[in-house]
Amino acid sequence: MVIPCPRLDGVKETWLAEWSHLDEEAKIEGADGEALTTTTSDSSPSNGPAVVVAEAAAAATKTRPEGILAKLRRYEAILDAKLGVEAHAVDRKRAEDRDPSFASWHNQAVMFLLWMSSTLNLGCFAVGFLGMEMGLDLRRTLVIIVFGTLVGSAVTGWCATIGPKTGLRQVSISRYSMGWWPSKLIAALNVVEQVGWSAIGSITGGLALSAVSDGGVGSALGVVIASVLGFVVSFVGLKAVFQYEKFAGLLLVVVFVVMYAETGRFADMAATTELQGPALSAATLSLFSVVYGSSASWSSIVADYYVEYPVDTSSLKVFVLTTLGICLPTVFGMCLGAVVASALHNHPRWEAAYAKGIGFLVQAAIRPTGFAKLLLVLLALSGIATNAVSIYSASLSMQQMGRPLGVVPRFFWTSLMFVAVVLLSLVGRDKFVGFLENFLSLLGYWVTSFFVIIFCEHYVFRRGSYQLYDLDAWNTPSLMPVGLAEGYVGALAALIGDPKHGGDLGNELAFVSTLVVYVPARWLEYRFPKR
């Protein structure tokens, strides 16, 4: 017997009742062979305990009128059966439920290729210009890019190792250290962060398309086109993201190699910065913060893409492939941006093109013009990879902000995130450099605290053993930490980023303050609430 979804009337009590009904009694599984089931005492033996998704949805509509939420769930079940849109994307992936194809070498190589595709793009290239914008010379900028990226990538690489072992998305993992309620703040920050990343991909892609058309396609239309393409991939789900990211990065490597060949000889290694003393230190720390934040910011979502890998996947392999997958292409792309930026003052035509937008600069620097336009089209498409990853994770974070939000289908949140990305991109496209610098600087502050908390929880309080995690309790608030320790950390974190308290040292302050406050506060929490 199939229990139909009750009607949603828009009243709070009805919403909660419907959520409870769906959450506790109904179960929609993906298109991998399992079904939408609710078994009762009079289940027909001939049909077995499971009913095919389409049949269950049809039976539900016959017995009771559908509300909005029920209709969305039914559409999700249909889309999941046809496209695999992950009807229960936020649920824990148990070892026996994972796709065995992810054990193959080519799918494990995606741990590198995924991040190469997501980071090697026009946005990464544009970050390389920030050294010049801050008054730093090329030599100092290149050194900061290398070391800042390496540190940030290592942070993300470690966070990735938890994904295969637990089968949980990154926000769900944070519940074991931060508690049920504080983890919702992480989910909210994730949404803001990923929408921001998608906006960067859309803006750079839109500016590139505008340059290809010599201004015929306005930057606004270009932004919308770039956003739509990324939305399509993220809408389908994790497998679509993986398939796209497998190949996109390889093509982009070729594009960037060509750009190096065309522009590298104009690098100005002789110029020196005019900054001295505190001004030089401030610029150096600010650029390090931006570069570090660019790579470390993936740490809050990285496990989202590792839940299908086997439990026995080597943690060292996950760490190395993820770290290098972020570090190498990021350094490659940012250093190219720094090289081109150093040559602007020697090439007035390039400088004039840069004032019009990053896409026009690429077109001015590459010859012949027709070839430059081809590269620009490919670079415009590079934003799709970033958008696909960011919108996908943003939709997962929305589902983890609250149980009522979790029963709303992921495709709905994906669509809503797409709208937010378009709006933010349209607002920020004319002030891209400032938007980029401010956004990336802020990212590093909170992800540093995020990393320290999870790292300390794992090695200090759980002694590095996954046996000490009750993974079946991942969605049970009463078995999660209370979150008092994170409250103390958050109070100090509110000061970070304020220039009066050392804004340029935000990441360093976040690291030290979180370490000093979290460990003793969490120890007390273990002793008294005992969870």
Helices and strands as residue ranges (DSSP letters): H 12-24, H 53-63, H 68-83, G 95-97, G 100-103, H 105-108, H 110-119, H 122-127, H 130-133, H 138-160, H 162-166, H 170-178, H 182-212, H 219-236, H 238-263, G 264-266, H 277-296, G 297-300, G 302-305, H 315-342, G 344-346, H 348-356, H 358-365, H 369-399, H 403-406, H 410-428, G 429-431, H 432-456, I 457-461, G 466-468, G 471-473, G 477-479, H 484-493, G 499-501, G 503-505, H 506-527
